[in-house]
Amino acid sequence: MFDFSGESCSVCGSVFGERDDIIVCPKCGAPHHRDCYKVGNRCAFEDRHEEGFEWQSEGRGTDTSSESFRDEFQASGDYSRDSARSKPNICRNCGGRNRDEALYCAYCEAPLFGNERTSDYSHSPDGFFTVGNGEGAISDGELIEDIPVGDLKKFIGTSWYYYIPQFLYFARNLKKASINLTAFITHGLWFISRKMYLIGFSLMLVMTATNLFRTYVECRMYPEGISNYSDAFADTTVFMTEHPLLVFGMMVCTAIQIAVIFFSGVFGNRMYMSHCIKKTRRLNSECTSAEQFNKRLTEAGGISVIPTISCAAVYFLITYYSSYFIYTHILG
């Protein structure tokens, strides 16, 4: 792990200590205290990046740029880009072989960022170089857009180990979407559980409305229930002929439900990343101290239990009793 002790923070000018939480700019290599970086949410030398500016160590002579001490460090250890590629990315949980850039096992979904082939100081695919905390872990100082990973971990909560690798994939443009099985199954409820209330309640409203319409059409189609499949087929054929608009409406509702399920399962993770970044950035601008910021991060993030359970109960009650209500109060 690279030691910045003795170097100065690019914002406040204070000398780093061994236990300081340091964020390293992926463009120029300049180190910052986490709290100092949060002041502007950008590198202190951002205005000079277009000039090709590279941070220089204060204690290593005049020709020690971020690129040179990066090369020096890589040459001093067993890390190199070629050697990293030559070592297969084998999952320690299931033994599956994954792509070199994979952060998450494609077979068992276990995190791969703790594999031995990753060093404490790693060069990521998009040029980030990370000050790790042992065993190749993702550094809390690494940035996803302009937000440190450590802040996102606090906002997400205990399930960060699943979401952070997904966010890194998106940030590095390694993929545009990812599969979330929980969101596939629960659609709007998953969004509500992650405190994305507007889209969550909207999707639940859409699913409830389409379910009610489908139930109404089915009650009209089979007013006495289904006694055998031949009668059901005959009833369906007659109903489709007599009420084509209702049948078409039911097909539209089915297509909408499939679209909601697909949208939730495929794009849920990316929308959650945008939600986390937006909320964290806003809290950072509102808070006046690190203690207040960390407290509000944990309060605003995590899982919303009571709204999720309440919404699920209402949804299933409506779905379960809708046929009885339609039979007795509408068709009766």
C-alpha positions in Angstrom: 0.0 0.0 0.0 1.5 3.4 -1.0 2.3 5.6 2.0 1.5 9.3 1.6 2.9 10.2 5.0 5.0 13.3 4.8 3.2 14.6 1.7 0.8 17.5 1.9 -2.9 17.7 1.2 -3.6 19.5 -2.1 -6.4 21.6 -0.4 -5.4 22.5 3.1 -1.6 22.0 2.9 -1.5 19.9 6.1 0.9 17.0 6.2 -0.7 13.5 5.9 -0.5 11.1 8.8 -0.4 7.4 8.7 -4.1 7.0 9.6 -5.5 9.8 7.4 -8.3 9.0 4.9 -6.9 10.0 1.6 -8.6 10.4 -1.8 -6.3 10.3 -4.9 -7.3 12.2 -8.1 -7.5 9.8 -11.0 -6.4 12.5 -13.5 -3.3 14.1 -11.9 -2.5 11.9 -8.9 -3.0 14.7 -6.3 -3.8 13.4 -2.8 -6.5 15.1 -0.7 -8.0 14.6 2.7 -11.5 13.2 2.3 -13.0 16.1 4.2 -11.0 18.6 2.2 -12.1 17.0 -1.1 -15.7 17.2 0.0 -15.5 21.0 0.3 -15.6 21.4 -3.5 -16.3 17.8 -4.6 -13.4 18.1 -7.1 -9.7 17.9 -7.4 -7.8 21.0 -6.2 -6.0 21.1 -9.6 -9.0 20.4 -11.8 -8.5 23.7 -13.7 -5.0 22.5 -14.7 -6.0 19.0 -15.9 -6.4 20.1 -19.5 -2.8 21.4 -19.4 -1.6 17.9 -18.6 -0.8 18.8 -15.0 0.6 15.9 -12.9 1.0 16.1 -9.1 4.6 15.9 -7.9 5.7 14.5 -4.6 7.3 17.0 -2.3 9.9 14.6 -0.9 11.1 12.7 -4.0 13.0 15.2 -6.0 11.9 17.4 -9.0 11.3 14.6 -11.5 8.8 12.5 -9.4 5.4 13.0 -11.0 2.4 10.9 -10.2 3.2 8.7 -13.3 6.8 8.2 -12.3 6.1 7.2 -8.7 3.3 5.0 -9.9 5.7 3.2 -12.3 8.3 3.1 -9.5 5.8 1.4 -7.2 4.7 -1.1 -9.8 8.3 -2.0 -10.6 9.2 -2.5 -6.9 6.5 -5.1 -6.3 5.0 -8.1 -8.2 2.3 -5.9 -9.9 2.3 -5.2 -13.6 -0.4 -4.9 -16.2 0.9 -7.9 -18.1 1.3 -10.1 -15.0 -2.2 -9.1 -13.9 -3.6 -10.1 -17.2 -1.7 -13.4 -17.1 -3.2 -14.5 -13.8 -6.7 -15.9 -14.3 -9.5 -14.1 -12.4 -10.7 -17.2 -10.5 -13.5 -16.8 -8.0 -12.4 -18.0 -4.5 -16.0 -18.9 -3.7 -17.0 -21.2 -6.5 -13.8 -21.6 -8.6 -15.4 -20.0 -11.7 -13.1 -18.2 -14.2 -14.1 -14.7 -15.0 -13.0 -11.9 -17.3 -9.9 -10.0 -16.2 -11.8 -6.8 -15.5 -14.7 -8.5 -13.7 -15.3 -7.3 -10.1 -18.1 -9.8 -9.5 -18.3 -13.5 -10.2 -20.6 -14.3 -13.2 -21.5 -17.7 -11.7 -22.1 -17.2 -7.9 -22.1 -13.4 -7.8 -19.4 -13.3 -5.1 -17.1 -10.3 -5.0 -13.9 -10.7 -6.9 -12.1 -7.6 -5.6 -10.5 -9.6 -2.8 -8.7 -12.1 -5.0 -5.0 -12.5 -4.4 -4.1 -11.4 -7.9 -5.1 -7.8 -7.0 -2.5 -5.8 -5.2 -3.0 -3.2 -2.5 -2.2 -0.6 -5.0 -4.1 -1.3 -8.2 -4.5 0.4 -11.6 -8.1 0.2 -12.5 -9.3 0.0 -16.2 -10.3 3.7 -16.4 -7.0 5.1 -15.0 -7.9 5.3 -11.3 -5.1 4.3 -9.0 -6.4 3.3 -5.6 -4.9 3.4 -2.2 -6.2 0.1 -0.8 -6.7 -1.2 2.6 -5.3 -4.7 2.3 -6.1 -7.8 0.2 -6.9 -5.8 -2.9 -10.1 -4.2 -1.5 -11.8 -1.4 -3.3 -10.5 1.9 -1.7 -13.0 4.1 0.1 -11.3 7.0 -1.6 -12.0 5.8 -5.2 -14.5 8.0 -7.0 -17.7 7.0 -8.7 -18.4 10.1 -10.7 -17.5 12.7 -8.0 -18.5 10.7 -5.0 -16.0 8.7 -2.9 -16.8 5.0 -2.5 -16.7 5.3 1.3 -19.6 7.7 1.3 -21.7 5.5 -1.0 -21.0 2.6 1.3 -22.4 4.5 4.2 -25.5 5.5 2.2 -26.2 2.1 0.8 -25.7 0.2 4.1 -24.8 -3.4 4.6 -25.5 -4.5 1.0 -22.8 -2.2 -0.4 -20.7 -5.3 -1.4 -23.3 -6.1 -4.1 -24.0 -2.5 -5.4 -20.5 -0.9 -5.3 -19.1 -3.3 -7.9 -22.2 -2.7 -10.1 -21.7 1.0 -9.8 -18.0 0.7 -10.7 -19.0 -1.2 -13.9 -21.4 1.6 -14.8 -18.9 4.4 -14.0 -16.2 2.7 -16.1 -18.7 2.2 -19.0 -18.1 -1.6 -18.9 -21.8 -2.1 -19.2 -25.0 -0.1 -19.4 -27.3 -2.3 -17.3 -27.2 -5.2 -15.0 -29.7 -7.9 -13.8 -31.2 -7.5 -10.3 -33.3 -10.5 -9.5 -34.9 -8.9 -6.5 -36.1 -6.0 -8.6 -37.3 -8.4 -11.3 -39.5 -10.2 -8.8 -40.7 -7.3 -6.6 -40.5 -4.4 -9.2 -42.0 -1.3 -7.4 -41.5 -2.8 -3.9 -37.7 -3.0 -4.5 -37.6 0.7 -5.4 -39.6 1.6 -2.3 -37.3 -0.5 -0.2 -34.3 1.5 -1.5 -36.2 4.8 -0.7 -36.8 5.7 -4.4 -40.4 6.4 -3.4 -41.7 8.3 -6.4 -40.9 5.7 -9.0 -41.6 2.8 -6.6 -45.2 4.0 -5.8 -45.8 4.9 -9.4 -44.8 1.4 -10.5 -47.0 -0.2 -7.8 -49.9 2.0 -8.9 -49.4 0.8 -12.5 -49.2 -2.8 -11.5 -52.3 -2.5 -9.3 -54.4 -0.8 -11.9 -53.5 -3.3 -14.7 -54.1 -6.2 -12.3 -57.6 -4.8 -11.5 -58.5 -4.4 -15.2 -57.2 -7.9 -16.0 -59.2 -9.3 -13.1 -62.4 -7.5 -14.3 -62.0 -8.9 -17.9 -61.4 -12.4 -16.6 -64.5 -12.2 -14.4 -66.5 -11.1 -17.4 -64.9 -13.9 -19.5 -65.5 -16.6 -16.9 -68.5 -15.5 -14.8 -69.1 -19.0 -13.4 -65.4 -20.0 -13.1 -63.6 -22.7 -15.1 -65.0 -26.1 -14.8 -63.0 -27.7 -17.7 -60.6 -26.4 -20.3 -62.8 -27.1 -23.3 -65.6 -24.9 -21.9 -63.0 -22.3 -21.0 -61.7 -22.2 -24.5 -65.2 -21.9 -25.9 -66.0 -19.1 -23.5 -62.8 -17.3 -24.4 -63.5 -17.6 -28.1 -67.1 -16.2 -27.8 -65.9 -13.4 -25.4 -63.1 -12.3 -27.8 -65.6 -12.0 -30.6 -68.2 -10.1 -28.6 -65.8 -7.9 -26.6 -62.6 -7.3 -28.7 -61.8 -4.0 -27.0 -61.8 -5.6 -23.5 -59.5 -8.4 -24.8 -57.2 -5.9 -26.4 -57.1 -3.9 -23.2 -56.2 -7.0 -21.2 -53.3 -7.7 -23.7 -52.1 -4.1 -23.3 -52.2 -4.5 -19.5 -50.2 -7.7 -19.8 -47.6 -5.9 -22.0 -47.3 -3.0 -19.5 -46.7 -5.4 -16.6 -44.0 -7.2 -18.5 -42.4 -3.9 -19.4 -42.5 -2.8 -15.7 -40.8 -6.1 -14.6 -38.2 -5.9 -17.3 -37.5 -2.2 -16.6 -37.1 -2.8 -12.9 -34.9 -5.9 -13.2 -32.5 -4.5 -15.9 -32.3 -0.8 -15.1 -32.9 -0.8 -11.4 -29.3 -0.9 -10.4 -28.3 2.0 -12.6 -31.2 4.1 -11.4 -30.2 3.3 -7.8 -26.6 4.5 -8.6 -28.0 7.8 -9.9 -30.2 8.0 -6.8 -27.3 7.4 -4.4 -25.0 9.9 -6.1 -27.7 12.6 -6.3 -28.7 12.2 -2.6 -25.0 12.0 -1.4 -24.1 15.1 -3.4 -27.0 17.1 -2.0 -26.3 16.0 1.6 -22.7 17.0 1.1 -23.7 20.5 0.0 -26.2 20.9 2.9 -24.1 19.6 5.8 -21.6 21.8 7.7 -19.5 19.1 9.4 -18.3 15.6 8.7 -20.2 14.2 11.7 -23.5 15.7 10.5 -22.8 14.5 7.0 -22.1 10.9 8.1 -25.2 10.9 10.3 -27.5 12.1 7.5 -25.9 9.6 5.1 -27.0 6.7 7.2 -30.4 8.2 7.9 -31.2 9.0 4.2 -29.8 5.7 2.9 -30.2 2.1 3.7 -33.5 0.2 3.5 -37.0 1.5 4.1 -38.8 -1.4 6.0 -42.2 -0.1 7.1 -43.2 1.6 3.8 -42.2 -1.5 1.9 -44.1 -4.0 4.1 -47.2 -1.7 4.2 -47.2 -1.3 0.4 -46.8 -5.0 -0.1 -49.7 -5.8 2.2 -52.0 -3.3 0.5 -51.0 -4.6 -2.9 -51.6 -8.3 -2.1 -54.9 -7.5 -0.3 -56.2 -5.6 -3.3 -55.1 -8.4 -5.7 -56.6 -11.1 -3.5 -60.0 -9.5 -2.9 -60.4 -7.8 -6.2 -62.2 -10.8 -7.9 -64.6 -11.1 -5.0 -65.4 -7.3 -5.1 -65.9 -7.3 -8.8 -68.2 -10.3 -8.7 -70.4 -8.9 -5.9 -70.4 -5.2 -6.5 -69.8 -4.7 -10.2 -71.0 -7.8 -12.0 -73.5 -8.9 -9.4 
